[in-house]
Amino acid sequence: MDGAEKQIEPAIGGNVTFDPLAAALPVDEPAIREALDCDTGEFVDVKAWIGGQRYEELIAQRVSIRERLSKNPRFRCSLCSVPVYLVANQFKHFFFRHITEDGSCPAETRSPLSRDEILARKYDGVRESEPHKRIKALIMRSLSADPSFSEILSERQWRSSHDERSRRQPDVQATRPMGRTAFEVQLSTTFLDVVAGRRSFYRQEDALLVWVMGKFDPDYRRLTTDDLLFTNNSNILVVDEETATLSEAVRRFHVRCHFRRPAREGDRLTDRWESRVIPFSELTCEKESQRCWYFDYDRQASAIRAEIDKELQERERATLDALRSELLSFWLSRKPNAAPDKNEVRAWTALREALSERGVSLPSSPDEDSGFIALMNGVASAKEGKPVGWNFKHLVEVAHRIADGYPQHVVAFGHAARLFKRDEMLAEQDRTGKWKRRSAAIGASLRNGQPDFAPDPASILLVDFLMPGTKAKLEKINLAYVPAVSSVVTAS
């Protein structure tokens, strides 16, 4: 997982600030335990779904889920099918809530208080009005100083060009070379549905919505701030007295941008916060996603994750190659029907444990199961080009022995013969043509969906370990529904 999970410390007013890379946390006892994912048609365990994502990912999805709620909901309650959306308690533990609740669903998720009552209890509107006015005035000063902005208006209605009944009243609006732009001052009282509604409105207007704060502390972030941060490429824009003064001095609108810069520490992604005062014109503005950012966190973090994943995969491939070689070497050196010495027991135990961690089972002893012995003998014989584990002279005798006594492994032997390029050897040793006829019969049986030579399901993971890429092929044969399965055992 990216980032070490940090201890969640209560902050002022009961707020907590999460490491963006830490795992998101569900509430302990959610009222809605299961939800229908309308995009996939599958029911998801809510706690598992929430806990399976990074905090930054979940916040970005939370905004998207809220935007889609009225027309194309992403999730519905599994009990009553009412659309649901993500909310969090004061500790930023998440759960789903019905969009409406009439008492018909046993899952009760809504507070008896209205959102206006919640606002009245949580915040003092008079106290927030002065900071709001101050930030708005700083934006007006900054824009007015920049000749590239025109039609600068404060608290004027913006009527929709698509629906005469729809309108918004942004804190500040202006026109720039790239089109109309709305500036909204973010306050801690801004509900998610308000954020989602405004994003949708300005996107439909082919305009840009820019959220601005008066200050930002990365170590003290309310959920309403995170809603903007993680949907804006982990960038936050601030206008303060310093940026406004600079804007007026150079006649170019400046903002202070706080952003996360990803870094790699070993095999995990970490990040650090940086800030920089920059001209607004240097921001990347995206109308479709309603984002306005300076530093491309998403791209750089994705590149680091891809680099880590690639190295981890390469290391795992090297480990598997070494284990595969070790297992085959063990098999070539073992003495059939002889009691293993202490070194062999130790080596076998180590192999069992290493493969068990990767979902591959080996018997407790190499001589415990005759079917396993036949499978290993067949693969090792194909690799060596001569019989291994049986007192035969020719590889074709190994093929007949497996077909006679262990038909569940004949397909695996066929794959091994091809992998190690032993088909010509089998044909040369098949002087009577018996194996050629038998191979054709086995192929016909497989094509007809008959179970005579169906691979043993319990051995498929081991076969895939010995010969990577065979798992899907063996599972297809076992389904017995795929027409025209080509013969996997061939004489030439």
C-alpha positions as CSV (number, residue, x, y, z in Angstrom):
1,M,0.0,0.0,0.0
2,D,1.2,3.5,-0.8
3,G,2.3,5.5,2.2
4,A,2.5,4.3,5.8
5,E,-0.9,4.7,7.6
6,K,-0.6,7.5,10.0
7,Q,-2.1,7.8,13.4
8,I,-5.3,9.8,13.2
9,E,-5.1,12.7,15.7
10,P,-8.1,14.7,16.7
11,A,-7.7,18.3,15.7
12,I,-9.5,21.5,16.6
13,G,-13.3,21.0,16.8
14,G,-13.0,17.3,16.5
15,N,-11.6,17.4,12.9
16,V,-9.1,14.9,11.8
17,T,-6.6,15.2,8.9
18,F,-5.8,12.0,6.9
19,D,-2.6,11.1,5.1
20,P,-3.9,11.1,1.5
21,L,-2.1,7.9,0.8
22,A,-3.4,6.0,3.8
23,A,-6.3,3.5,3.5
24,A,-9.8,5.1,3.7
25,L,-11.7,3.9,6.8
26,P,-15.4,2.9,6.9
27,V,-17.5,3.4,10.0
28,D,-17.6,0.3,12.3
29,E,-21.4,-0.4,11.9
30,P,-22.8,1.1,8.6
31,A,-26.5,1.1,8.3
32,I,-26.1,0.3,4.6
33,R,-23.9,-2.8,4.6
34,E,-24.2,-3.6,0.9
35,A,-24.7,-1.5,-2.2
36,L,-25.4,-2.2,-5.8
37,D,-22.7,-0.8,-8.1
38,C,-24.8,0.3,-11.1
39,D,-21.7,0.5,-13.4
40,T,-20.8,-3.2,-12.9
41,G,-24.2,-4.7,-11.8
42,E,-22.5,-6.2,-8.8
43,F,-23.3,-5.9,-5.1
44,V,-20.4,-4.7,-3.1
45,D,-19.6,-5.0,0.6
46,V,-19.5,-1.4,1.7
47,K,-16.8,-1.7,4.3
48,A,-14.6,-3.7,2.0
49,W,-15.1,-1.3,-0.9
50,I,-14.3,1.8,1.2
51,G,-11.4,0.1,3.0
52,G,-9.9,-1.1,-0.3
53,Q,-9.1,2.4,-1.5
54,R,-6.7,5.2,-0.6
55,Y,-8.2,8.2,1.1
56,E,-7.4,10.5,-1.9
57,E,-9.1,8.1,-4.3
58,L,-12.2,7.8,-2.2
59,I,-12.6,11.5,-1.9
60,A,-12.4,11.9,-5.7
61,Q,-15.0,9.2,-6.1
62,R,-17.2,10.8,-3.4
63,V,-17.5,14.0,-5.5
64,S,-18.2,12.0,-8.7
65,I,-20.8,9.9,-7.0
66,R,-22.6,13.0,-5.7
67,E,-22.5,14.7,-9.2
68,R,-24.2,11.6,-10.7
69,L,-26.8,11.1,-8.0
70,S,-29.9,12.6,-9.6
71,K,-29.6,11.4,-13.2
72,N,-27.2,8.4,-13.3
73,P,-26.5,7.1,-9.8
74,R,-23.4,5.0,-9.3
75,F,-24.7,3.2,-6.2
76,R,-28.0,2.1,-4.9
77,C,-29.1,0.6,-1.6
78,S,-29.2,-3.1,-1.9
79,L,-32.4,-3.3,0.3
80,C,-34.6,-0.6,-1.3
81,S,-32.8,0.5,-4.5
82,V,-32.8,4.2,-3.5
83,P,-29.7,6.0,-4.8
84,V,-27.0,6.5,-2.1
85,Y,-23.9,8.7,-1.8
86,L,-20.8,8.8,0.4
87,V,-20.7,10.8,3.6
88,A,-18.3,10.8,6.6
89,N,-18.6,11.3,10.3
90,Q,-16.5,13.8,12.3
91,F,-13.6,11.3,12.3
92,K,-13.7,11.0,8.5
93,H,-14.9,7.4,8.6
94,F,-17.1,6.9,5.6
95,F,-20.6,5.4,5.0
96,F,-23.4,5.5,2.4
97,R,-26.5,7.5,2.9
98,H,-29.9,7.4,1.1
99,I,-30.7,10.5,-1.1
100,T,-34.2,10.3,0.4
101,E,-35.5,8.3,3.3
102,D,-39.2,7.7,4.0
103,G,-38.9,5.0,6.6
104,S,-39.6,2.1,4.2
105,C,-36.0,0.9,4.3
106,P,-34.7,-0.8,7.4
107,A,-31.4,1.0,6.9
108,E,-31.7,4.4,8.5
109,T,-29.0,6.8,7.4
110,R,-30.2,10.3,7.8
111,S,-30.1,12.7,10.7
112,P,-33.5,14.1,11.8
113,L,-32.0,17.6,11.4
114,S,-32.3,19.4,8.1
115,R,-29.1,20.6,6.4
116,D,-30.1,24.2,7.4
117,E,-30.4,23.2,11.0
118,I,-27.0,21.4,10.8
119,L,-25.4,24.6,9.4
120,A,-27.0,26.7,12.1
121,R,-25.7,24.4,14.8
122,K,-22.2,24.0,13.4
123,Y,-21.3,27.5,12.2
124,D,-22.0,31.1,13.0
125,G,-22.9,32.8,9.7
126,V,-22.0,36.2,10.9
127,R,-18.5,35.1,11.9
128,E,-17.9,33.6,8.4
129,S,-19.3,36.5,6.4
130,E,-16.4,38.9,7.1
131,P,-13.7,36.4,5.9
132,H,-15.9,35.7,2.9
133,K,-16.1,39.3,2.0
134,R,-12.4,39.9,2.6
135,I,-11.4,37.0,0.2
136,K,-13.9,38.2,-2.4
137,A,-12.4,41.7,-2.3
138,L,-8.9,40.3,-2.7
139,I,-10.0,38.4,-5.8
140,M,-11.7,41.5,-7.2
141,R,-8.5,43.6,-6.6
142,S,-6.3,40.9,-8.3
143,L,-8.5,40.5,-11.3
144,S,-9.0,44.2,-11.8
145,A,-5.2,44.7,-11.9
146,D,-4.8,42.2,-14.8
147,P,-5.8,43.6,-18.2
148,S,-6.4,40.1,-19.6
149,F,-9.5,39.9,-17.5
150,S,-12.6,41.8,-18.4
151,E,-16.3,42.0,-17.3
152,I,-15.3,41.5,-13.7
153,L,-18.5,41.3,-11.6
154,S,-19.2,40.4,-8.0
155,E,-22.4,38.7,-6.7
156,R,-24.1,38.9,-10.1
157,Q,-26.5,36.2,-11.4
158,W,-25.2,33.8,-14.1
159,R,-28.2,32.6,-16.1
160,S,-27.9,29.3,-17.8
161,S,-27.7,29.4,-21.6
162,H,-29.5,26.0,-21.7
163,D,-32.2,26.4,-19.1
164,E,-33.8,29.7,-18.3
165,R,-34.8,28.4,-14.9
166,S,-31.2,27.5,-13.9
167,R,-28.9,30.1,-12.6
168,R,-26.0,30.6,-10.2
169,Q,-24.5,33.6,-8.4
170,P,-20.8,33.2,-8.2
171,D,-18.8,35.3,-5.7
172,V,-16.8,36.7,-8.6
173,Q,-17.0,36.2,-12.4
174,A,-14.9,37.4,-15.2
175,T,-14.0,36.9,-18.8
176,R,-10.5,35.9,-19.9
177,P,-9.1,34.8,-23.3
178,M,-10.1,31.2,-22.6
179,G,-13.7,32.1,-21.8
180,R,-15.9,33.0,-18.8
181,T,-14.7,32.0,-15.4
182,A,-16.5,31.8,-12.1
183,F,-14.6,32.2,-8.8
184,E,-16.1,30.8,-5.6
185,V,-14.7,31.3,-2.1
186,Q,-14.5,27.9,-0.4
187,L,-15.9,28.0,3.2
188,S,-16.1,25.2,5.7
189,T,-19.8,25.3,5.4
190,T,-19.9,24.3,1.7
191,F,-21.9,21.1,1.3
192,L,-20.8,18.5,-1.2
193,D,-24.1,18.8,-3.1
194,V,-23.4,22.5,-3.6
195,V,-19.9,21.7,-4.9
196,A,-21.2,19.0,-7.3
197,G,-24.1,21.2,-8.5
198,R,-21.9,24.1,-9.3
199,R,-19.3,21.9,-11.1
200,S,-22.1,20.5,-13.3
201,F,-23.6,23.9,-14.0
202,Y,-20.4,25.6,-15.2
203,R,-19.3,22.5,-17.2
204,Q,-22.6,22.7,-19.1
205,E,-22.0,26.4,-19.6
206,D,-18.5,25.6,-21.2
207,A,-17.1,27.8,-18.4
208,L,-14.5,27.2,-15.7
209,L,-15.2,27.1,-12.0
210,V,-12.3,28.1,-9.8
211,W,-12.4,27.5,-6.0
212,V,-10.3,29.9,-4.0
213,M,-9.4,29.8,-0.3
214,G,-8.1,32.5,2.0
215,K,-5.6,30.2,3.6
216,F,-4.6,26.5,3.7
217,D,-2.9,24.3,6.2
218,P,-2.1,20.8,4.8
219,D,-2.0,19.4,8.4
220,Y,-5.5,20.7,9.2
221,R,-7.9,19.9,6.4
222,R,-11.7,19.6,6.8
223,L,-13.5,17.2,4.6
224,T,-15.0,20.0,2.6
225,T,-11.4,21.1,1.7
226,D,-10.5,17.5,0.8
227,D,-13.4,17.4,-1.6
228,L,-11.8,20.2,-3.6
229,L,-8.2,19.1,-3.1
230,F,-8.5,15.6,-4.5
231,T,-10.7,16.5,-7.4
232,N,-8.3,19.3,-8.4
233,N,-5.2,17.2,-9.0
234,S,-4.1,17.7,-5.4
235,N,-3.8,21.5,-5.9
236,I,-5.3,24.2,-3.7
237,L,-5.5,27.9,-4.8
238,V,-5.2,30.7,-2.2
239,V,-5.6,34.4,-2.7
240,D,-4.3,36.5,0.2
241,E,-3.0,40.0,0.8
242,E,0.5,39.1,-0.5
243,T,-0.8,37.7,-3.8
244,A,-3.2,40.6,-4.3
245,T,-0.4,43.1,-3.7
246,L,1.8,41.3,-6.2
247,S,-1.0,41.1,-8.7
248,E,-1.4,44.9,-8.5
249,A,2.3,45.5,-8.7
250,V,3.0,43.5,-11.8
251,R,-0.6,43.9,-13.3
252,R,-0.9,40.1,-13.6
253,F,-3.3,38.0,-11.5
254,H,-1.3,35.8,-9.1
255,V,-2.4,33.0,-6.7
256,R,-0.6,30.9,-4.1
257,C,-0.8,27.3,-5.1
258,H,-0.4,24.5,-2.5
259,F,0.3,21.1,-4.0
260,R,1.5,17.6,-3.2
261,R,4.7,16.4,-4.8
262,P,5.1,12.7,-5.0
263,A,8.3,10.9,-4.2
264,R,9.6,7.3,-4.0
265,E,10.9,5.8,-0.8
266,G,11.9,2.2,-1.4
267,D,8.8,0.4,-2.7
268,R,6.2,2.9,-1.6
269,L,5.0,6.2,-2.8
270,T,5.2,9.2,-0.4
271,D,4.6,12.9,-0.9
272,R,5.4,16.3,0.5
273,W,3.6,19.6,0.4
274,E,5.0,22.5,-1.4
275,S,3.6,26.0,-2.2
276,R,4.4,28.6,-4.8
277,V,3.1,32.0,-5.8
278,I,2.4,31.9,-9.6
279,P,0.6,33.8,-12.3
280,F,-2.9,32.5,-12.9
281,S,-2.1,32.2,-16.6
282,E,0.4,29.4,-15.8
283,L,-2.3,27.2,-14.4
284,T,-3.7,24.3,-16.5
285,C,-7.4,24.8,-16.7
286,E,-9.7,22.0,-17.7
287,K,-13.4,22.8,-18.3
288,E,-14.6,19.2,-18.7
289,S,-13.1,18.0,-15.4
290,Q,-13.5,21.5,-13.8
291,R,-9.9,21.5,-12.6
292,C,-7.4,24.3,-12.3
293,W,-3.9,23.3,-11.2
294,Y,-0.3,24.1,-11.4
295,F,1.5,20.9,-10.5
296,D,0.4,17.7,-12.2
297,Y,0.4,15.4,-9.2
298,D,-1.8,12.7,-10.8
299,R,0.6,12.1,-13.7
300,Q,3.8,12.1,-11.7
301,A,2.3,9.8,-9.0
302,S,1.0,7.5,-11.6
303,A,4.5,7.3,-13.2
304,I,6.1,6.5,-9.9
305,R,3.5,3.8,-9.1
306,A,4.1,2.3,-12.5
307,E,7.8,2.2,-11.9
308,I,7.4,0.6,-8.5
309,D,4.9,-2.0,-9.9
310,K,7.2,-2.8,-12.8
311,E,10.2,-3.4,-10.5
312,L,8.0,-5.5,-8.1
313,Q,6.8,-7.6,-11.0
314,E,10.3,-8.1,-12.3
315,R,11.5,-9.1,-8.8
316,E,8.6,-11.5,-8.4
317,R,9.3,-13.0,-11.9
318,A,12.9,-13.5,-10.9
319,T,11.9,-15.1,-7.6
320,L,9.5,-17.4,-9.4
321,D,12.1,-18.3,-12.0
322,A,14.5,-19.2,-9.2
323,L,11.9,-21.3,-7.3
324,R,10.9,-23.1,-10.5
325,S,14.5,-23.9,-11.2
326,E,15.0,-25.0,-7.6
327,L,12.0,-27.3,-7.7
328,L,13.0,-29.0,-11.0
329,S,16.6,-29.3,-9.8
330,F,15.3,-31.0,-6.6
331,W,13.2,-33.3,-8.7
332,L,16.1,-34.3,-10.9
333,S,18.4,-35.0,-8.0
334,R,15.9,-37.0,-5.9
335,K,16.2,-40.7,-5.5
336,P,12.7,-42.3,-6.0
337,N,11.5,-44.6,-3.3
338,A,14.5,-43.7,-1.0
339,A,14.0,-42.0,2.3
340,P,15.1,-38.4,2.1
341,D,17.9,-37.1,4.2
342,K,17.7,-34.1,6.4
343,N,19.0,-31.7,3.7
344,E,16.3,-32.9,1.3
345,V,13.6,-32.5,4.0
346,R,14.8,-29.0,4.7
347,A,14.9,-28.1,1.0
348,W,11.4,-29.5,0.4
349,T,9.9,-27.7,3.4
350,A,11.4,-24.4,2.2
351,L,10.0,-25.0,-1.3
352,R,6.5,-25.8,0.1
353,E,6.5,-22.7,2.2
354,A,7.7,-20.4,-0.6
355,L,5.1,-21.7,-3.1
356,S,2.3,-21.8,-0.5
357,E,2.7,-18.0,-0.1
358,R,2.0,-17.8,-3.9
359,G,-1.0,-20.0,-3.8
360,V,0.7,-23.2,-5.1
361,S,0.4,-26.3,-3.0
362,L,3.0,-29.1,-2.8
363,P,2.4,-32.4,-0.9
364,S,4.0,-32.7,2.6
365,S,6.5,-35.2,1.1
366,P,7.7,-35.5,-2.5
367,D,6.7,-39.2,-2.4
368,E,3.3,-38.8,-0.9
369,D,1.1,-38.6,-4.0
370,S,1.5,-40.7,-7.1
371,G,-0.4,-38.2,-9.3
372,F,2.0,-35.4,-8.2
373,I,5.0,-37.7,-8.9
374,A,3.7,-38.5,-12.4
375,L,3.1,-34.8,-13.2
376,M,6.6,-33.8,-12.0
377,N,8.2,-36.8,-13.8
378,G,6.4,-35.8,-17.0
379,V,7.5,-32.1,-16.9
380,A,11.1,-33.0,-15.9
381,S,11.3,-35.7,-18.6
382,A,10.2,-33.2,-21.3
383,K,12.7,-30.6,-20.0
384,E,15.6,-33.1,-20.0
385,G,14.6,-34.9,-23.2
386,K,14.9,-38.3,-21.4
387,P,12.8,-40.2,-18.8
388,V,13.1,-38.9,-15.3
389,G,11.8,-40.9,-12.3
390,W,10.8,-44.0,-14.3
391,N,13.1,-46.7,-15.5
392,F,12.4,-46.1,-19.2
393,K,14.7,-45.6,-22.2
394,H,12.7,-43.2,-24.3
395,L,10.6,-40.1,-23.8
396,V,7.7,-41.6,-25.7
397,E,7.4,-44.3,-23.0
398,V,6.8,-41.5,-20.5
399,A,4.0,-40.1,-22.7
400,H,2.3,-43.5,-22.8
401,R,2.8,-44.1,-19.0
402,I,1.0,-40.8,-18.3
403,A,-1.8,-41.4,-20.8
404,D,-2.3,-44.9,-19.3
405,G,-2.1,-44.2,-15.6
406,Y,-2.5,-40.5,-15.2
407,P,-4.7,-39.1,-17.9
408,Q,-5.4,-36.0,-15.9
409,H,-1.8,-34.9,-16.6
410,V,-1.6,-35.8,-20.2
411,V,-2.4,-32.2,-21.3
412,A,0.3,-30.8,-19.0
413,F,2.8,-33.2,-20.5
414,G,1.7,-32.1,-24.0
415,H,2.4,-28.4,-23.0
416,A,5.8,-29.4,-21.6
417,A,6.7,-31.3,-24.8
418,R,6.0,-28.2,-26.9
419,L,7.6,-25.8,-24.4
420,F,10.9,-27.8,-24.4
421,K,10.6,-28.6,-28.2
422,R,10.4,-32.3,-27.8
423,D,7.7,-33.0,-30.5
424,E,10.2,-34.1,-33.1
425,M,11.9,-36.4,-30.5
426,L,8.5,-38.0,-29.7
427,A,7.8,-38.5,-33.4
428,E,11.2,-40.1,-34.0
429,Q,10.7,-42.5,-31.1
430,D,7.2,-43.4,-32.2
431,R,8.3,-46.0,-34.7
432,T,5.0,-47.9,-34.7
433,G,2.8,-44.8,-34.9
434,K,1.0,-45.7,-31.7
435,W,1.6,-42.4,-30.0
436,K,0.5,-40.5,-33.1
437,R,-2.8,-42.4,-33.2
438,R,-3.2,-42.0,-29.4
439,S,-2.5,-38.3,-29.5
440,A,-5.1,-37.8,-32.2
441,A,-7.7,-39.7,-30.1
442,I,-6.8,-37.6,-27.0
443,G,-7.3,-34.4,-29.1
444,A,-10.7,-35.6,-30.4
445,S,-11.8,-36.4,-26.8
446,L,-10.9,-32.9,-25.7
447,R,-12.6,-31.2,-28.7
448,N,-15.8,-33.2,-27.9
449,G,-15.8,-32.0,-24.3
450,Q,-15.3,-35.5,-22.9
451,P,-13.9,-35.7,-19.4
452,D,-11.4,-38.6,-20.0
453,F,-8.4,-36.3,-20.2
454,A,-9.6,-33.2,-18.4
455,P,-6.9,-31.6,-16.3
456,D,-7.1,-32.1,-12.5
457,P,-8.3,-28.7,-11.2
458,A,-6.2,-29.1,-8.1
459,S,-3.0,-29.3,-10.2
460,I,-3.7,-26.3,-12.5
461,L,-1.9,-23.7,-10.3
462,L,1.2,-26.0,-10.0
463,V,1.2,-26.6,-13.8
464,D,1.0,-22.9,-14.4
465,F,3.9,-22.3,-12.0
466,L,6.0,-24.9,-13.9
467,M,4.9,-23.6,-17.3
468,P,3.7,-19.9,-17.0
469,G,0.7,-19.1,-19.2
470,T,-1.0,-22.5,-19.1
471,K,-3.6,-21.7,-16.5
472,A,-6.2,-20.2,-18.8
473,K,-5.8,-23.0,-21.4
474,L,-6.3,-25.7,-18.8
475,E,-9.3,-24.0,-17.3
476,K,-10.9,-23.6,-20.8
477,I,-10.5,-27.3,-21.4
478,N,-12.2,-28.0,-18.0
479,L,-15.1,-25.9,-19.0
480,A,-15.7,-28.2,-21.9
481,Y,-17.7,-25.6,-23.7
482,V,-15.1,-24.2,-26.1
483,P,-15.5,-25.7,-29.6
484,A,-12.6,-26.9,-31.7
485,V,-10.0,-27.2,-29.0
486,S,-6.8,-28.1,-30.8
487,S,-4.9,-31.1,-29.7
488,V,-2.4,-30.2,-27.0
489,V,-0.6,-33.5,-27.4
490,T,0.9,-33.9,-30.9
491,A,3.4,-36.2,-32.5
492,S,4.7,-33.7,-34.9
